[in-house]
């Protein structure tokens, strides 16, 4: 029989072996077996009762120490720029310990509010108590929530604002943080009692959820988008100064104009075109694209760089922008302001008369834009309606730009990139932030001109860096999966169109399908279905081509003010060309190169985060706009079919609303996922994708963005209102049998084709 250890011996062993604190680990360490383990269990319970140990599931630890692996929250950088974290669970009697993050070059970017799993090591004689090394970054939004606080006698409850989420959270009075009934609050999950609702504690009160300015604020908080810059980043931005010419190429004589939306606050690209005076390139063009030299101001490893990487990109809402860079840079020194000298990276491209690129060359220069135009101003000047501002530019600057664009458009037609035609909604707000109208933005040739020039400049960046074997981030868009392609084919066939099988898919095949739909009533449906079939584009340090643009190499170079990927490409170009007295200072650093994989993954995630936040905000604004029209009848088209109901896209606003299956009339409906239809069990009525419908707005909830509709008509036929006793039997045999016969015929056809 082994000797039973004393309490002191047990405590010392746990302190020396913090990763082996389960009862069986302790028993094994002291050689305890059988009945001896009963005595050990008694000693551990006594130590727990005396406060020396705390039991966590099946392990024991000192409550005044942290476990070696803990979930922590990043508080933010301190005055010395060091990243500080705090433990999420601290139950000791003393003050909460301070954790210094020991960052490695391979670690992903962390910012204030991020949650992470850290490996901790206790330290002595420092102003912090532990050093923490990153094991894994955790999803911040999984532990935090936004909701409406509802006061109760014992504290309150938080009602979520997410569509489709009816899970409430209980808040004790001590955890309410002074929240008042009806306020929008941000809360975090708290330890749950054994019984009852899950618990939460209020972190911040955000005010009236129905206030217009709350719409985008909800999305910012809900998706964890950083909207306040650290002091160190602001100081760096405000200390920046304009650059001198130095050894840069002087481009100030070139008529590099900016063409942007009328409400643009920053201008990161400028363009000009000139006829090529080379006799061997008759009818050719020399096209210049100049981009703000953000890399000069945002150096690798700086506070600005860390924050830009954390944000990944700017996020745009109808009432505000959450920028990637502080305003001192994004709206001033890095903006190609009219009449001001600005640092830039520019590419000179030579095109032949047919729009083929013959050559290109990059420069690090200094430019001065003679004019900042809106798309509408540039288009009007080209159409012969020049304003006083554009009159002097119409023939000498604007006309050559459109001439170069027409040549590139011919080259584009030969390349056959995916030609989706999807209307873009624009939410018009009043001065107090309320929705006044929903408009569809008109697509002008001026828009297409800038897009085509930017695509070509991005191709040049990828080609140059690839030829110089310089690491970079590619913009990758892979072809659709076979499953998504088959789903698109079924939608096309249901609408009377064809998408051939048995071929290596090319964008030209999809363009033929889109052309078939053309001006038909199914045009929007086919465009939306084609978009849904596409994979999500992403960033990667390896080249897998860009399917949608039909390009072998593609990288983002043209928007470094609002995309971190472009900043990486700028640094790569600086390093590849050896620009400046010290290319290592603002070129691609060794740390940048080592972290390309992690950076690509991080900024792909932030891009998706921004897209979802922008979409949610649009849904909330649309719901707010339509909330004043509850009961109104509107027309639309079925854009999605699920077991629980139909998604309808309204013609007037483009809003997406749900028709619950219970609102489809007084019979049971059977769902067919393959054909994307609902079939009435009694009537045999088939409701499917693309059908024209008339609906009534039943509910519009601005806080969640939810829009619920009642179905009135399908293709002109009235739908019986109300719900009678529904028969849940099979759908009519005749129609089901026909569908099975068609499926078997398709299967036989595929089998014969494969055998042949």
Secondary structure, DSSP 4 states (H G I P E B T S, - for coil): -PPPPPHHHHHHHHHH-TT--BHHHHHHHTT--TTHHHHHHHHHHHHHHTTS-EEETTEEE-TTS--SEEEEEEEEE-TTS-EEEEES----SSPPPPEEE---TTSPP--TT-EEEEEEEE-SSSSSSEEEEEEEEE-GGGTEEEEEEEEETTEEEEEE-STT----EEEEGGGSTT--TTEEEEEEEEPPPSSSS-EEEEEEEEEETTSTTHHHHHHHHHTT---S--HHHHHHHHH--PPP-TTSEE-TTS--BEEE-TT-S---EEEEEEE---TTSTT-EEEEEEEE-GGGTS-TTSHHHHHHHHH-B-EE-SS-EE-SS-HHIIIIITS--BTSEEEEEEEEEEE-TTS-EEEEEEEEEEEEBS-EEEHHHHHHHHTT---TTTTTTIIIIIHHHHHHHHHHHHHHHHHT------PEEEEEE-TTS-EEEEEEEPP-HHHHHHHHHHHHHHHHHHHHHHHTT----EEEBPPPPHHHHHHHHHHHHHTT-----SS---HHHHHHHHHHHTTSTTHHHHHHHHHHHSPPPEEESS---BTTTTBS-----S-TTTBHHHHHHHHHHHHHHT-SS-HHHHS--HHHHHTHHHHHHHHHHHHHHHHHHHHHHHHHHHHHHHGGGTT-EEEEEEEEEETTEEEEEETTT--EEEEEGGGS-SS-EEEETTTTEEEETTT--EEETT-EEEEEEEEEETTTTEEEEEEEEETTEEPPPS------SPPPHHHHHHHHHHHHHHHHHHHHHHH-
